[in-house]
Amino acid sequence: MQKDDWKGVCGEPRLLLMCGNDQILLEVRCRILQRVGYKAESVTNAKEMLARLESDRRYGLFVLCHTVPVERRDTLRTLALRKGIPVYQIERPLFPGDLITDVSKQWRRLHGSSHDSSGRADFELRERGRA
């Protein structure tokens, strides 16, 4: 699939933050999403994440990878939600096409009716097929 094929889904580059324990997997996932129009950045720990969240960047989605230990997920999820950034939890390994499709679906939901009147996300997005 060519980058231009996704312009209708992704539009202009969108900024998202991805967190996981496997730096190589994060880099690959960021590159995949960048090829279809997202501006994806990655962090591997809460300290890096806090630094990014304190910057002037306005993230539209926080992607939490399945490689993050379960006991750390709640802390990272809470940090993102406190900044008004919705969370998409990847629960298992994904093929590149599934990653693109899932992130694109989450992004469309966010730009529809996914925010309260203040513009802050008030929910957590979950992987497709899990409610």
Phi, psi and omega in degrees: 000136180272154179304318182296334179295338184259000183303323180294332179274313188266331184064219178292160179306135181244141185268124175225156180243132183240136179233136178196172180268341183260101184300321180295315178299318178300315180298318179296314180297320178298316179297319179300312182291326177295325180294338180252017170107000177270152170256102186253133176238154182229153175222157181242001179204170184294326180296314177297319181297316179300319179298318178294318182292332179278350179283181180273008179290144178244094182282137179266348182198140174249121181256118182256116186283152178295346180281350177283128179303143183306320183292343178263343186298316182299319180297312181294318178299316180296318178302315181293313183296326177296332177271004179080021181259119178294154185245132172246116181265118173275120185266346184203167176302143180235144169290154180307317180297323178292322177299312180299312181299313183295314180296319179297319178296317180297318181297318178297319178299319181295325183269006173261250184249032185272002180240150174282181186296340179277351181089000180269142177289135182239025181206172177244133179275142179243160178304145179308138178088357179235127183261000000 
